[in-house]
Amino acid sequence: MKTLALRLDPDEETTHPMHRFVAEHPAFGPTRLLQWNPRVGETNVLLFHVDGPPEPFLPALDGVDTAEVVASDADGDAEDGFYLYVRERLTDRDRGLVAAFAGENVVVVPPVVYDTDGSMRFSLVGTAAAIRRSLDGVPDGVDASVRRIRSGAGGAVRPDARLTDRQREVLAAAADLGYYEEPRGATVADVADRVGCAPSTAAEHVRRAEAALVRDALDGAGEAAADGDR
């Protein structure tokens, strides 16, 4: 079993319209596909986190005739972006890409990151033969490159996977400034000054990021305890 950190670079024709939109608008960070329930050949039901404002993203999405917004938690001043639940009809372009990574003995580990440079990044876990078949099956118009290879599946499970880029940036600044040292070497205001935002915004980023990491830690502890009871 191996884990690959994979990067896909679709050409202009193959890039999804909303991925192109995000790449062209500086107000947006990477969009993350968090989960999906595919029915290949019909529709794909998708849960995204959009790192940016609902306006003008949602109006632009209305212009994509293959997509239907089921629900979102968007509000006008969401600092951390918003979650978006979409039902999308697969085009031939999409179907070929989905099929490449839907074979036996291989699994895509979310999130799938649609980055602002136009690339897609995700982890792929499987046997060596299955991974090779997936890479060979990547359709024309998409360049696939392997960023990292690790043995086993543990490399695909990142404790910070729930964090947005901005939350990760704020935590990194906090750690660098000594916010988590004892005694504490920096304040929230110091962190805010480093990353260029208001102290209240920095505090909210820190709170949400810490909450996500704590949930992951508790989930892992619960799973370990359950395994020990068997």
N, C-alpha and C positions, 0 to 999 in steps of 0.2 A: 504494500500500500504506500502511495506517495501523495504528497500535497504540492501542488503547483500554484504559485502566485502568477496569474496570467494577465496579460494586457492585450486588448484588441483595439486596433486602429481602423475603423471603417472609413471607406472613402466617402466622398460627398454624396453620391447616389444612395449609399447604403446607410448613412447616418439617419437616425430617427429625427423627425422635424423638431421635437421638443429637446432632444439632446443638442441639436444645432442651435436652438433658441438660447439654451443655457450658456453654451460656449460663446455666444455673440453678445451676451448682456453681462457687464461687469458686476451688477448687483447680485448675481447668483453665484453660489459655490457649487460643489459637486452634488448631483442628485443621487440618492441611494435607493435602489430597488431592494426592499427589505424582505419581501416574501411574495410568492406567486402560486397559483393553482392552475397550471396549464391544461388546456384541452386542445392539443395540437391539431390544427386543421380547422378549428372553429374560433374560439376566443381564448384570451389569456386574462385572468383576473390578477391584478397587481396591486401591491401596497408599496408606496414610495414615501420617502422623506425628501421634500424639496427645500434646499438651503437658500431661501430667498423670499421675497414678498409675494403674496398672492396676486397682486397686480404688478406687472402685466402678464404673469404666468398663466392664470386661469383663462383669461380671454384668448390668449394664444392657443391654449389647448382646445378651446371650443372650435377652433378652425381646423383641427385634425379630424378628418371624417372617419377614421378607424377607431377613435377613442371615445369613450363615454365615461364621464365622471360619475361615480356612484356616490361618493361622499368625500368630504375633507373637513379638517378642523381649522381651516384657515380663518385668521382674523387680520385686520388691517395693519397691526403693528407687531406681529409676531417676530421677536428677536431671533429665535432659533428656527425660523422657517415653519413649515407645516407638513402634516401628513395627508396623503392623497390616495384614495382607493379608486382604482380605474379598471374598467372592463375594456379590453382592446381586441379588435379583430386582427388576426395575424395576416400580414401580407406574405407573398412568396418570399420576400427578403427576410422577414422575421422568422418564417417557418424554417428556412434553411439554417439559420443561426441557432434556433432552439433545438432542432434535430441533432445538430453536431454535438450537443452536450446532454442529450437525453438518452444515451445508450445505456446498456447494461454495465454494471461494475464501475460506474463513474457518477459523481454527484457534484453539483455546483453548490458551494457554501456561501450564503448571503452574508453581507450585502454585495450586490453588484453596483459598483460605483461608476456613474456616468460623469466623467471629469470634465472640467472646463477647457481642457486642451483638446477635447473631442474624442478622447480614448475611453475605453471601458476596462475596468479592473475587477477581478474577483478571484477567489480561490477555487481550485478544482481538486477533488480527492478521488482516487481510484487506483486500480491496478495499472501497471506500466502499459500493458497492451491496450486497455480501455482508454487511457489518456491519449495514447498515440492515435487511436481511431478518432477520438474527438478532435484532435488537432488536424488530422488529415481531412476531417469532414467540414472544417471551417470554409464557408462559401467564398467564391471569388468576390473581391471588393472589400475583404476584411483581412488585415494583416495581423497575425497572432505572434506574440513574442512571450517567452517565459522569463519572468523577472527573478524567480527564486524556486528552488526545488528542495523539499524536505522529506525525510523518511517519516512514515506514519501519518495519521490524520490530525494530530494535535496542533500542528502549525496553522491549521485553518480556523481554529477557534481562538479569537482574540478577545480579551476581556474588555477592550475599549471599542468594540464594534458598534455599540449603540451611540457613541459620541459623534457629534457633528465636528467638522473641521475647526469651527470657531471654538467649541468647547475644549477640544484637544489643545488648541493654541493657548487658551486661557490657562488651562491646567499646567501646561509646560512652562508658561511664564511664572505662574505661582510657585512651582517647584524650584525654578531657577532663582527666583528672588528670595527664597527661604520661607515662603508662606507656610509650608508644612514642617518646618524645623521646630525644635523645642529648646529654648523659647522661640517663639515665632519671630522670624526675621523680616517680615513684610506685612503690610496691611492690604485689604481689598483695594484701597485707593492706589497703592503702589502697583498692584496688578493691572488695574484699570488704566493707569498712566502708561504702563509698558505696552499694552495692546491697543490703546487709543480708543477707549470707550468710557462711558460714565461709570462711576463706582457701583451704582445700583445694577447696571447691566452686567458688569463683571461678577458681582455677587450672585446674580441669577444664573449665569453660565456655570460658575463654580458649583452652586447648589444642584443644578440639574445633572451636571457631569458626575458629581459625587454620588447622587442618588442612583444613576444608571450603573456605576461601578459597584455600589453596594448591593443592588439587586442581582447583578451577575455573580458576585461573591456568595451571596446567600443561596442562589439557585444552585451553584456548584456544590456548596456544603450540603444542601439537602439531597442532591443526587448521590454524593459520596456516602452519606449516612444510610440512604436507602440501599445502596449496593452492599454496605457492611451488614445489613440486617438479613440479607438473602442467604 
